[in-house]
Amino acid sequence: MNQAMQALRTLQKELYGYNYAIALIDTDEATVAPTEGTEGRGTALEILSAEVYRRIAGEELPRLLAEAEAGELTEQQAAEVRELRRANAQYSKVPAQEYTAAKRLFNQSRAAWFKAKAANDFSIFAPYLQQCVEVRRRWAGYFAPEKDVYDTWLDEYQPGLTMAECDRFFAALRSAIVPLLHRIQTEGQAPKADFLLGDWPLDKQQQLSDYVMQVMGLTREHCVLGEAEHPFTQQLYDEDVRITTHYHREDMTSSLYSVIHEGGHALYERGVSPRLRYTVLAEGNCIGIHESQSRLFENFVGRSRGFVQFLWPKLRELFPRQLEGVSGEEFYRAVNRVEPGLIRTEADEVCYALHVMVRYELEKLLLHGELEVKDLPAAWNRLYKEYLGVEVPDDARGVLQDIHWSQGDFGYFPGYALGTAYAAQMVQQMQHQFDFDSCCAAGDLQPICDYLTQHLWQYGKEKTADELIAANCGGSFDPMVFTRYLEEKYSEIYRL
């Protein structure tokens, strides 16, 4: 290893340390930190982010990158240089004070979002959201003034992704999903699902979460489960991943599938190769690929007939009164019911992409200056009526339901839908290699994890997103694989 590469490794390890501390503050804020501690956390984040900025945007990094490239690099080293150069090319254009001020803003904005959602009052959050929009518009101008502002942020979360590609993708989904949803609603035989809403003791739900983590291979020595208003996964290290859920006494399936979803994220981070530790490659690749893993486990495993039947004895053991007179098959059909609703994270597989489309359309308008923040709730409510046919009763269950925009995460949402479609092709690939369905039915997820470790997880960011998508989707991405899956599964469930 040449001297420049050694220096880059030192720099990356320093970045790891500062980012570890930042991630701990963010995790703490969302889980157990007192609400009035925002100012102190913001100051700490500002100090830590200044150190991150100094290393990423400083003049020394381009010199080290050039010297490293002058020598012979391994595939991993070349990938480290690629990712560091990309970050430097962008953030060196952002003034230092703006960078650290943005970190403080996002901390304040998240705190305002928590308060606004609890109070069901968008006006508490609106001034902060306005600042977040302004920061992202301004930074897009710094990053790539020649590009569309929204394309810049799509590319930030998934390199190469554009509005044109997203428009084609969502148009393809809409052309298949809308007719399927209409057929389900007008011709389908709806499964019995009234038993899902009841009184589900929280201590029993927590025991179920522990069991599901055990089945997924998420040991408490490497992955802990907390509670948060908006469930999330935080990767600190490949042997230290934090996941969260939100328990609702009236709905046990909410936390069940939240844990499986976040568990999919955690498995991905746990599967990144230890050889990438302390480098910029040691994390999941991009939003679309990361969501492919969470959605794969949540839906293609967790909502499969085989896995539900596997869980059934444990569910009956924990909830004998609530599930009295209910069969495992009835439970399978109930957790796969199609019911347009208000909340994205609770959405069924057929409607889920429609929830994402609402956010995609709105954040494009916000970043293009075609929608004022003050008008966002009304626009949100209008699109929910148009896309899903539901009336939004309040902001807490409407425009305030997601935390993402409070963190400046514009361009993030399309990855949820893309990831779901990637997952359909990944499962199809696995089904050609081994009996995926039998693994789900046996509750033996190790073959699935082994396959994904070999073909996807181990690489972190070493390979590009395009390389990983091509390798794991059979050469080229085809969203129709996902829509055919929906058509087949829900035609059977609804007896179309």
NORSULNOR-V479049 format. One record per backbone hydrogen bond with DSSP energy under -1.0 kcal/mol. NH is the residue of the N-H (numbers start at 1). CO is the residue of the C=O. If there is no record, write none. Layout:
NH,CO
NH,CO
//
This chain:
6,2
7,3
8,4
9,5
10,6
11,7
12,8
13,9
14,10
15,11
16,12
17,13
18,14
19,15
20,16
21,17
22,18
23,19
24,20
25,21
26,22
27,23
28,24
29,25
30,26
32,28
33,28
37,34
41,37
42,38
43,39
44,40
45,41
46,42
47,43
48,44
49,45
50,46
51,47
52,48
53,49
54,50
55,51
56,52
57,53
64,60
65,61
66,62
67,63
68,64
69,65
70,66
71,68
78,74
79,75
80,76
81,77
82,78
83,79
84,80
85,81
86,82
87,83
88,84
89,85
90,86
91,87
92,88
93,90
94,91
99,95
100,96
101,97
102,98
103,99
104,100
105,101
106,102
107,103
108,104
109,105
110,106
111,107
112,108
113,109
114,110
115,111
116,112
117,113
118,114
119,115
121,116
124,121
126,122
129,125
130,126
131,127
132,128
133,129
134,130
135,131
136,132
137,133
138,134
139,135
140,136
141,137
142,138
143,139
144,140
147,144
152,148
153,149
154,150
155,151
156,152
157,153
158,154
161,158
166,162
167,163
168,164
169,165
170,166
171,167
172,168
173,169
174,170
175,171
177,173
178,174
180,176
181,177
182,178
183,179
184,180
185,181
186,182
187,183
188,183
189,494
196,193
197,194
198,250
200,249
205,201
206,202
207,203
208,204
209,205
210,206
211,207
212,208
213,209
214,210
215,211
216,212
218,213
219,217
222,219
223,219
224,241
226,243
228,245
234,242
236,240
237,240
240,237
241,222
242,234
243,224
244,232
245,226
251,248
256,252
257,253
258,254
259,255
260,256
261,257
262,258
263,259
264,260
265,261
266,262
267,263
268,264
269,265
270,266
271,267
273,458
276,273
277,274
279,276
282,279
283,281
287,157
290,286
291,287
292,288
293,289
294,290
295,291
296,292
297,293
298,294
299,295
301,296
302,297
303,299
304,301
308,304
309,305
310,306
311,307
312,308
315,311
316,312
317,313
318,314
319,315
323,319
326,323
331,327
332,328
333,329
334,330
335,331
337,334
347,344
352,348
354,351
355,351
356,352
357,353
358,354
359,355
360,356
361,357
362,358
363,359
364,360
365,361
366,362
367,363
368,364
369,366
370,365
371,365
375,372
376,373
379,375
380,376
381,377
382,378
383,379
384,380
385,381
386,382
387,383
388,384
390,384
398,395
400,395
401,398
406,403
407,404
408,405
409,404
410,408
415,412
416,413
418,414
419,415
420,416
421,417
422,418
423,419
424,420
425,421
426,422
427,423
428,424
429,425
430,426
431,427
433,430
434,430
436,434
439,435
440,436
441,437
442,438
444,439
449,445
450,446
451,447
452,448
453,449
454,450
455,451
456,452
457,452
458,453
459,456
460,457
461,281
462,459
468,464
469,465
470,466
471,467
472,468
473,469
475,470
481,478
483,479
484,480
485,481
486,482
487,483
488,484
489,485
490,486
491,487
492,488
493,489
494,490
496,491
//
